[in-house]
Amino acid sequence: MDYKDIAREVDRSPTTVRKWCPRITELSGYQFTFKKIYRGRNKEPLKQFVFTDDDLIKFKELAKLLSETNNFNYSVYEVYGNLKAKRERDLRKDIDDLDDYCLSKFENLVKQINTLKTNNQLLNNRVATLEQFNSRLEKIEIGLRKKNIGDLLNDKFKN
């Protein structure tokens, strides 16, 4: 079917039906099928919509609602759906998923930070212990240098 067939069925002009298609796509995201028609040698192909029986049924519903409400946007939303609302729902879902993901990553990072703090404290304690041992060894070394190491060894073997 083409514009003329749809226009005849919904009792509108072909121009009106032709103008409806891009607006329906814009508001609802519904994609009509089309074919390319070549006219002339060097011209770009023209896009001509090809309508199915389902399209005809929806156009009839749209024309009926439009004559009742006289609100094109509302009528399109009722027949074809609302692309903006669908995008908002999808976006909210994506945001919720991202929020859950970030929260779990944040919790993992907090756990890792706490583990690193504990490990750091343990290492600080070990370093302090090693520094104490090092200080004691230095004192022993200084004491040994003050005394003659040979005298100490000789005294040790005499006993």
Residue, then its C-alpha position, 0 to 999 in steps of 0.5 A: m500500500d502507498y499513501k493514496d491507499i492509506a489516505r483513502e481508507v482513513d478519509r484524509s489527504p495523501t499529503t496529510v498521511r505523508k506528513w504524519c509518518p515522520r511525526i509518528t516516527e519522531l514521537s513514538g519511534y515506530q519505523f515504517t518500511f520503505k523502498k527506494i525509488y530512482r527517478g532520473r540518472n543523477k538524482e538521489p533515490l526517493k524514499q517511499f513508504v510501503f505500508t502493511d495491513d498492520d499500518l493500515i489498522k494503526f492509521k485507522e485508529l489514529a484517525k479515529l482518535l484524532s477526530e475524537t481528541n483533536n490532539f495529534n501527540y496524544s493520539v500517536y502516544e495511544v496508538y504507537g506508544n511514547l518514545k520519550a517515556k520509553r527512553e526515560r524508563d530505559l534511562r532510569k533502569d540504566i541509572d539504577d543498574l549503574d548505581d547498584y554497580c557503583l555501590s558494590k564497587f564502593e563497598n569493595l573499595v572500603k573493604q580494601i582500604n580497611t584491609l590496607k589500614t590493618n596491614n599498614q598498622l601491622l607493618n608499622n608495629r614490625v618496623a618499630t620492633l625491628e628499630q628497637f632490636n637495631s637500637r639494642l644491637e647498636k648499643i651492644e656494638i658500641g659496648l664491644r668497641k669500648k672494650n677490647i673485643g680480644d679481651l672479651l674473647n680471651d676472658k670467655f675462653k678462660n672460664 
